[in-house]
């Protein structure tokens, strides 16, 4: 699996989790202390997610970090 596919897969997972909770990118960003722009880039696979952000997202969505993979 290449890094680009991994970024895209994680981004899709973030987006699906966000939509399942009926959250806007702005509201999710506020909840996990990120900018809306960064959430957008993560969801589109444009930015790599760092471990701290992945941890905070997993905690917010009440899932394990491994669920992103």
N, C-alpha and C positions, 0 to 999 in steps of 0.2 A: 504494500500500500504506500503510495507516494504522499508526501507532505501536503500537496495541494488537495488530494482527495480527503485526507484526514481533516484538514481545515474545513472543507465543504461539508463533510459528514457531521462534524461537531456543530458547525453553524446551523445546519438543518435541524439538528436535535434541539439547540437553544431556541430556535424559532418555533418549533412545534410545541415545546414546553410552554413558551410564552403565550402562544395562541390558545393552548388548552386552558390556561388560566385567564383568558380574555384580557391580557395586559397589552398596553401599547409599549413600544420600544422605550418611550420616555418614562413610563411608570416603572418598567423593569430596571432601567438605568438608575433611577432614583433609589430603588430598593436595594441594589447591590453596589451603589456608590460609583457608578461609571457614567460616562456621557452617552446620550442617545446615539451620537455618531459612532461611538465605539461599539455599541450593541449592534448597530446596523452593519458595520464592517465585519464583526464576528459572524453574524448570521449569513452574510454573503460570502464568507470564506476569504475575505480580503486581509484580515489580520489573524495572526496566530494567537491563541488564547494562552495566557500564562497560568501557572499552577495556582496562584492565589485567586485569580478570577474564576478559574474552574471550580475551585473549592467553594468560593462564595456563591456561585450559581448553583452548585449541587446542594449546598446548605439551604438556599432559598427555595429551591424546587423540591426539597426533601427527598433527594435521590443520592445514590453513591456516585463518586467521580467516575467509576468504571462504567456507569450507565451511559456516559457520553461516547463510549467506544464500541 
